[in-house]
């Protein structure tokens, strides 16, 4: 597990596993309350642990993309991936990095959007 690789162990690791597994949620807007929904991933907004867990998980993505040989910039919940295209090798490198990003996002049940700038 990723958390164990950061040295999180024993009762804290067990507590975090229980906190993130088999979660459900209701949303309240005014006096209206939604029906109960199972959370597939993530944490309910407003929990202090959410941003910390995001950083732990996004850190791996930066490492994966860096190994693919592309430039990576992270800011808050935003990831920029870019490479200077000089030849076909650079196009292939960028495509491999994008494929890795999509695989990573699917593994961790995150969606991605694309905003290509040329």
MODELLER restraints for C-alpha pairs under 7 A, 6 or more apart:
rsr = mdl.restraints
at = mdl.atoms
rsr.add(forms.Gaussian(group=physical.xy_distance, feature=features.Distance(at['CA:23:A'], at['CA:38:A']), mean=5.94, stdev=0.5))
rsr.add(forms.Gaussian(group=physical.xy_distance, feature=features.Distance(at['CA:23:A'], at['CA:39:A']), mean=5.35, stdev=0.5))
rsr.add(forms.Gaussian(group=physical.xy_distance, feature=features.Distance(at['CA:24:A'], at['CA:36:A']), mean=6.49, stdev=0.5))
rsr.add(forms.Gaussian(group=physical.xy_distance, feature=features.Distance(at['CA:24:A'], at['CA:37:A']), mean=5.42, stdev=0.5))
rsr.add(forms.Gaussian(group=physical.xy_distance, feature=features.Distance(at['CA:24:A'], at['CA:38:A']), mean=4.23, stdev=0.5))
rsr.add(forms.Gaussian(group=physical.xy_distance, feature=features.Distance(at['CA:24:A'], at['CA:39:A']), mean=5.28, stdev=0.5))
rsr.add(forms.Gaussian(group=physical.xy_distance, feature=features.Distance(at['CA:25:A'], at['CA:36:A']), mean=5.70, stdev=0.5))
rsr.add(forms.Gaussian(group=physical.xy_distance, feature=features.Distance(at['CA:25:A'], at['CA:37:A']), mean=5.38, stdev=0.5))
rsr.add(forms.Gaussian(group=physical.xy_distance, feature=features.Distance(at['CA:25:A'], at['CA:38:A']), mean=6.37, stdev=0.5))
rsr.add(forms.Gaussian(group=physical.xy_distance, feature=features.Distance(at['CA:25:A'], at['CA:39:A']), mean=6.71, stdev=0.5))
rsr.add(forms.Gaussian(group=physical.xy_distance, feature=features.Distance(at['CA:26:A'], at['CA:33:A']), mean=6.69, stdev=0.5))
rsr.add(forms.Gaussian(group=physical.xy_distance, feature=features.Distance(at['CA:26:A'], at['CA:34:A']), mean=5.46, stdev=0.5))
rsr.add(forms.Gaussian(group=physical.xy_distance, feature=features.Distance(at['CA:26:A'], at['CA:35:A']), mean=6.07, stdev=0.5))
rsr.add(forms.Gaussian(group=physical.xy_distance, feature=features.Distance(at['CA:26:A'], at['CA:36:A']), mean=5.11, stdev=0.5))
rsr.add(forms.Gaussian(group=physical.xy_distance, feature=features.Distance(at['CA:26:A'], at['CA:37:A']), mean=6.47, stdev=0.5))
rsr.add(forms.Gaussian(group=physical.xy_distance, feature=features.Distance(at['CA:27:A'], at['CA:33:A']), mean=5.76, stdev=0.5))
rsr.add(forms.Gaussian(group=physical.xy_distance, feature=features.Distance(at['CA:27:A'], at['CA:34:A']), mean=5.29, stdev=0.5))
rsr.add(forms.Gaussian(group=physical.xy_distance, feature=features.Distance(at['CA:28:A'], at['CA:34:A']), mean=6.43, stdev=0.5))
rsr.add(forms.Gaussian(group=physical.xy_distance, feature=features.Distance(at['CA:41:A'], at['CA:109:A']), mean=6.64, stdev=0.5))
rsr.add(forms.Gaussian(group=physical.xy_distance, feature=features.Distance(at['CA:43:A'], at['CA:50:A']), mean=5.91, stdev=0.5))
rsr.add(forms.Gaussian(group=physical.xy_distance, feature=features.Distance(at['CA:62:A'], at['CA:72:A']), mean=6.49, stdev=0.5))
rsr.add(forms.Gaussian(group=physical.xy_distance, feature=features.Distance(at['CA:65:A'], at['CA:72:A']), mean=6.86, stdev=0.5))
rsr.add(forms.Gaussian(group=physical.xy_distance, feature=features.Distance(at['CA:65:A'], at['CA:97:A']), mean=5.83, stdev=0.5))
rsr.add(forms.Gaussian(group=physical.xy_distance, feature=features.Distance(at['CA:66:A'], at['CA:72:A']), mean=6.70, stdev=0.5))
rsr.add(forms.Gaussian(group=physical.xy_distance, feature=features.Distance(at['CA:68:A'], at['CA:93:A']), mean=6.89, stdev=0.5))
rsr.add(forms.Gaussian(group=physical.xy_distance, feature=features.Distance(at['CA:68:A'], at['CA:97:A']), mean=5.63, stdev=0.5))
rsr.add(forms.Gaussian(group=physical.xy_distance, feature=features.Distance(at['CA:69:A'], at['CA:93:A']), mean=6.99, stdev=0.5))
rsr.add(forms.Gaussian(group=physical.xy_distance, feature=features.Distance(at['CA:70:A'], at['CA:81:A']), mean=6.66, stdev=0.5))
rsr.add(forms.Gaussian(group=physical.xy_distance, feature=features.Distance(at['CA:70:A'], at['CA:82:A']), mean=5.98, stdev=0.5))
rsr.add(forms.Gaussian(group=physical.xy_distance, feature=features.Distance(at['CA:70:A'], at['CA:83:A']), mean=5.43, stdev=0.5))
rsr.add(forms.Gaussian(group=physical.xy_distance, feature=features.Distance(at['CA:70:A'], at['CA:94:A']), mean=6.73, stdev=0.5))
rsr.add(forms.Gaussian(group=physical.xy_distance, feature=features.Distance(at['CA:71:A'], at['CA:81:A']), mean=5.73, stdev=0.5))
rsr.add(forms.Gaussian(group=physical.xy_distance, feature=features.Distance(at['CA:71:A'], at['CA:82:A']), mean=5.25, stdev=0.5))
rsr.add(forms.Gaussian(group=physical.xy_distance, feature=features.Distance(at['CA:71:A'], at['CA:83:A']), mean=5.98, stdev=0.5))
rsr.add(forms.Gaussian(group=physical.xy_distance, feature=features.Distance(at['CA:72:A'], at['CA:79:A']), mean=6.98, stdev=0.5))
rsr.add(forms.Gaussian(group=physical.xy_distance, feature=features.Distance(at['CA:72:A'], at['CA:80:A']), mean=5.63, stdev=0.5))
rsr.add(forms.Gaussian(group=physical.xy_distance, feature=features.Distance(at['CA:72:A'], at['CA:81:A']), mean=4.81, stdev=0.5))
rsr.add(forms.Gaussian(group=physical.xy_distance, feature=features.Distance(at['CA:72:A'], at['CA:82:A']), mean=6.66, stdev=0.5))
rsr.add(forms.Gaussian(group=physical.xy_distance, feature=features.Distance(at['CA:73:A'], at['CA:79:A']), mean=5.80, stdev=0.5))
rsr.add(forms.Gaussian(group=physical.xy_distance, feature=features.Distance(at['CA:73:A'], at['CA:80:A']), mean=5.05, stdev=0.5))
rsr.add(forms.Gaussian(group=physical.xy_distance, feature=features.Distance(at['CA:73:A'], at['CA:81:A']), mean=6.72, stdev=0.5))
rsr.add(forms.Gaussian(group=physical.xy_distance, feature=features.Distance(at['CA:74:A'], at['CA:80:A']), mean=6.42, stdev=0.5))
rsr.add(forms.Gaussian(group=physical.xy_distance, feature=features.Distance(at['CA:83:A'], at['CA:94:A']), mean=6.65, stdev=0.5))
rsr.add(forms.Gaussian(group=physical.xy_distance, feature=features.Distance(at['CA:85:A'], at['CA:91:A']), mean=6.25, stdev=0.5))
rsr.add(forms.Gaussian(group=physical.xy_distance, feature=features.Distance(at['CA:105:A'], at['CA:111:A']), mean=6.30, stdev=0.5))
